[in-house]
Amino acid sequence: MIIVQLKEGENIERALKKFKRKYEKTGVIKELRRRQAFMKPSVDKRKKKQHAIYVQQLQQSEE
């Protein structure tokens, strides 16, 4: 749980800014996005192989 300490008379915008900064540092959003985009290792290898073939064909066509 994220706790933001406020000083007496502190602006709410400043408190929100502190909260957002602390929330970003925890890395919750990054982890959530990474988990949503999970690919099986076999699919990942196939995709990398196809990309390598594509890049190689581009290089050959330039020559």
C-alpha positions in Angstrom: 0.0 0.0 0.0 1.3 3.4 -0.9 1.2 6.1 1.7 1.8 9.7 0.9 2.6 12.0 3.9 1.1 15.5 3.5 2.4 18.6 5.2 0.1 21.2 6.7 -1.6 23.2 3.9 0.0 21.2 1.1 -1.7 21.4 -2.3 -3.7 18.3 -3.5 -2.0 18.4 -6.9 1.4 18.1 -5.3 0.2 15.1 -3.2 -1.1 13.5 -6.4 2.2 14.0 -8.1 4.0 12.4 -5.2 1.6 9.5 -5.3 2.0 9.0 -9.1 5.8 9.1 -8.7 5.8 6.4 -5.9 3.3 4.3 -7.9 5.6 4.4 -11.0 8.6 3.4 -8.9 6.9 0.2 -7.7 6.7 -1.0 -11.3 3.1 -2.3 -11.0 2.0 -1.0 -14.4 5.1 -2.4 -16.2 4.6 -5.8 -14.7 0.9 -5.8 -15.6 1.6 -5.0 -19.2 4.4 -7.5 -19.4 2.1 -10.3 -18.1 -0.7 -9.3 -20.5 1.6 -9.7 -23.4 2.9 -13.1 -22.4 4.0 -15.3 -25.3 4.9 -18.9 -25.1 8.6 -19.5 -25.6 8.0 -21.5 -28.8 5.9 -18.7 -30.3 8.6 -16.2 -29.3 11.3 -18.2 -31.0 9.3 -18.6 -34.1 8.7 -14.8 -34.3 12.4 -14.0 -33.8 13.3 -16.5 -36.5 10.8 -15.0 -38.9 12.1 -11.5 -38.2 15.7 -12.7 -38.8 14.7 -14.2 -42.1 12.9 -10.9 -43.1 16.0 -8.8 -42.2 18.3 -11.2 -44.1 16.1 -10.9 -47.2 16.1 -7.1 -46.9 19.9 -7.1 -46.8 20.2 -9.4 -49.8 17.8 -7.3 -51.8 19.9 -4.2 -51.2 23.0 -6.0 -52.5 
